[in-house]
Amino acid sequence: MRAQSSPKATVPLAWLELPRLPLKSRQVRICVAAVGVNPVDWKMRAFEFLGIAQRVLGPSGPLVVGIDVAGTITEVGSAVTEFAVGDRVVGGTDFSKCERGSYAEEAIVTVDNCAKLPDEVPFDVAGALPVAGATAWMALYEHGRLRERESPRVLILGAAGGVGHLAVQLASRVGAFAVGVCSTRNVAFVESLGGKAVDYSRGDVSEAAKALGPFDVVLDCVGSDHYSRSFCRGLLAEDGVHVLVVPRGPDLPFLAFPGNTRTVLGRASRERLEGLLAAVVCGELKVHIAERIPLGEAERAHDLSRGGKVVGKLVLVN
Ligand SMILES: NC(=O)c1ccc[n+]([C@@H]2O[C@H](COP(=O)([O-])OP(=O)(O)OC[C@H]3O[C@@H](n4cnc5c(N)ncnc54)[C@H](OP(=O)(O)O)[C@@H]3O)[C@@H](O)[C@H]2O)c1
């Protein structure tokens, strides 16, 4: 499914028959079964930073949106030894490698961004993992070095969303005390994931957060327009890390001299996907699927995601 060119800021989605691209030696072709919806999918349709980057770095021709993909391999490139036709897999497309997006009947993915699915993991659960799961994984385990800390404390801003609800669980499974900031309606949800909820609808969260800190990692999945950098950094323990997943324009000069603030670009490497799948199999990570939506109704899914109130993940199914 491609975004049609239009002078409007956000271009509409339309089905289009595109010629099949040949595989490169380290790519696989996947018959798409499920695709997780990420805010980047609709952000890319606008002529803003991501949309422009896609058009400059991405494949020529129409923009095909979508990164997450789960499905069955139908063809492997000449140098692929890790996968075979018929394998159930999950992965992420990468426009910077000139790959088209995954809102399609079939998608092409580089093998390094792809992992085999254990039998017990269904396509819809797997399809929700690549961007959101890899982002939470990188933020907590790589930038935040959570697995190397003793009795760590983590604050997650935006704990009920796609990235946040996985982050609460990834923190809890390594013994961290996870505090999740959410609205009243999501307090029970965040607590069901193993987190201690802080309800921002009741007013300023700083008092409640301060009482539960200081934190080894403050993971901001909302943005510095809601939670300022100084607020987040003020809650850090010594040697703590503030990880920003939504850098805004005013954050960019600051990020050139990061100090204890890092930004993360979630990338679904095989190692991260295998780690996430192992956590799913042993019951430590549960993907909350808010709704399964037919791929043909992707525009409705984007409207829901743009609304900023999705709990867990939306998944498109073919
Ligand atoms: N850098 C990267 O690689 C990367 C990767 C993934 C995502 N992102 C970005 O990160 C952001 C989050 O992504 P996502 O997939 O998690 O989004 P999402 O699923 O759409 O997040 C929705 C959630 O945000 C919560 N929320 C909204 N306002 C809030 C506030 N003021 N305080 C606390 N929670 C609030 C809502 O919960 P309540 O109803 O409880 O408020 C809702 O459940 C997006 O901007 C996305 O583009 C970046």
The ligand as an SDF file (V2000), in Angstrom:
LIG
                    3D

 48 52  0  0  0  0  0  0  0  0999 V2000
   13.1610    6.9290   18.1370 N   0  0  0  0  0  0  0  0  0  0  0  0
   12.5670    5.8250   17.7330 C   0  0  0  0  0  0  0  0  0  0  0  0
   13.1860    4.9360   17.1530 O   0  0  0  0  0  0  0  0  0  0  0  0
   11.1110    5.6320   18.0220 C   0  0  0  0  0  0  0  0  0  0  0  0
   10.5840    4.3320   18.0060 C   0  0  0  0  0  0  0  0  0  0  0  0
    9.2510    4.1660   18.3440 C   0  0  0  0  0  0  0  0  0  0  0  0
    8.4710    5.2650   18.6340 C   0  0  0  0  0  0  0  0  0  0  0  0
    9.0060    6.5100   18.5730 N   0  0  0  0  0  0  0  0  0  0  0  0
    8.1960    7.6830   18.8970 C   0  0  0  0  0  0  0  0  0  0  0  0
    7.8830    7.5760   20.2780 O   0  0  0  0  0  0  0  0  0  0  0  0
    6.5760    8.0590   20.5200 C   0  0  0  0  0  0  0  0  0  0  0  0
    5.7890    6.9870   21.2390 C   0  0  0  0  0  0  0  0  0  0  0  0
    5.6250    5.8910   20.3560 O   0  0  0  0  0  0  0  0  0  0  0  0
    4.5610    4.7670   20.7030 P   0  0  0  0  0  0  0  0  0  0  0  0
    4.5490    3.8010   19.5970 O   0  0  0  0  0  0  0  0  0  0  0  0
    4.7700    4.2810   22.0990 O   0  0  0  0  0  0  0  0  0  0  0  0
    3.2460    5.6840   20.6500 O   0  0  0  0  0  0  0  0  0  0  0  0
    1.7550    5.3430   21.0370 P   0  0  0  0  0  0  0  0  0  0  0  0
    1.6020    3.8880   21.2100 O   0  0  0  0  0  0  0  0  0  0  0  0
    0.9060    6.0140   20.0380 O   0  0  0  0  0  0  0  0  0  0  0  0
    1.5780    6.0780   22.4540 O   0  0  0  0  0  0  0  0  0  0  0  0
    0.2870    6.2770   22.8940 C   0  0  0  0  0  0  0  0  0  0  0  0
    0.2980    6.3760   24.3980 C   0  0  0  0  0  0  0  0  0  0  0  0
    0.8760    7.6180   24.7920 O   0  0  0  0  0  0  0  0  0  0  0  0
    0.3540    7.9190   26.0900 C   0  0  0  0  0  0  0  0  0  0  0  0
    0.4490    9.3450   26.3760 N   0  0  0  0  0  0  0  0  0  0  0  0
   -0.0240   10.3740   25.6230 C   0  0  0  0  0  0  0  0  0  0  0  0
    0.2550   11.5530   26.2340 N   0  0  0  0  0  0  0  0  0  0  0  0
    0.9030   11.2490   27.4020 C   0  0  0  0  0  0  0  0  0  0  0  0
    1.4470   12.0280   28.4700 C   0  0  0  0  0  0  0  0  0  0  0  0
    1.3900   13.3670   28.4760 N   0  0  0  0  0  0  0  0  0  0  0  0
    2.0520   11.3840   29.4990 N   0  0  0  0  0  0  0  0  0  0  0  0
    2.1250   10.0430   29.5190 C   0  0  0  0  0  0  0  0  0  0  0  0
    1.6190    9.2510   28.5330 N   0  0  0  0  0  0  0  0  0  0  0  0
    1.0180    9.8530   27.4970 C   0  0  0  0  0  0  0  0  0  0  0  0
   -1.0910    7.4550   25.9960 C   0  0  0  0  0  0  0  0  0  0  0  0
   -1.4640    6.9490   27.2680 O   0  0  0  0  0  0  0  0  0  0  0  0
   -2.4980    7.7840   28.1960 P   0  0  0  0  0  0  0  0  0  0  0  0
   -3.8320    7.6750   27.4820 O   0  0  0  0  0  0  0  0  0  0  0  0
   -2.4290    7.0750   29.4900 O   0  0  0  0  0  0  0  0  0  0  0  0
   -2.0200    9.1840   28.1940 O   0  0  0  0  0  0  0  0  0  0  0  0
   -1.0910    6.3410   24.9550 C   0  0  0  0  0  0  0  0  0  0  0  0
   -1.3360    5.0610   25.5220 O   0  0  0  0  0  0  0  0  0  0  0  0
    6.0180    8.4730   19.1540 C   0  0  0  0  0  0  0  0  0  0  0  0
    6.2000    9.8600   18.9770 O   0  0  0  0  0  0  0  0  0  0  0  0
    6.8780    7.7180   18.1640 C   0  0  0  0  0  0  0  0  0  0  0  0
    6.9830    8.3450   16.9110 O   0  0  0  0  0  0  0  0  0  0  0  0
   10.3150    6.7220   18.2900 C   0  0  0  0  0  0  0  0  0  0  0  0
  1  2  1  0
  2  3  2  0
  2  4  1  0
  4  5  1  0
  4 48  2  0
  5  6  2  0
  6  7  1  0
  7  8  2  0
  8  9  1  0
  8 48  1  0
  9 10  1  0
  9 46  1  0
 10 11  1  0
 11 12  1  0
 11 44  1  0
 12 13  1  0
 13 14  1  0
 14 15  2  0
 14 16  1  0
 14 17  1  0
 17 18  1  0
 18 19  2  0
 18 20  1  0
 18 21  1  0
 21 22  1  0
 22 23  1  0
 23 24  1  0
 23 42  1  0
 24 25  1  0
 25 26  1  0
 25 36  1  0
 26 27  1  0
 26 35  1  0
 27 28  2  0
 28 29  1  0
 29 30  1  0
 29 35  2  0
 30 31  1  0
 30 32  2  0
 32 33  1  0
 33 34  2  0
 34 35  1  0
 36 37  1  0
 36 42  1  0
 37 38  1  0
 38 39  2  0
 38 40  1  0
 38 41  1  0
 42 43  1  0
 44 45  1  0
 44 46  1  0
 46 47  1  0
M  CHG  2   8   1  16  -1
M  END
$$$$
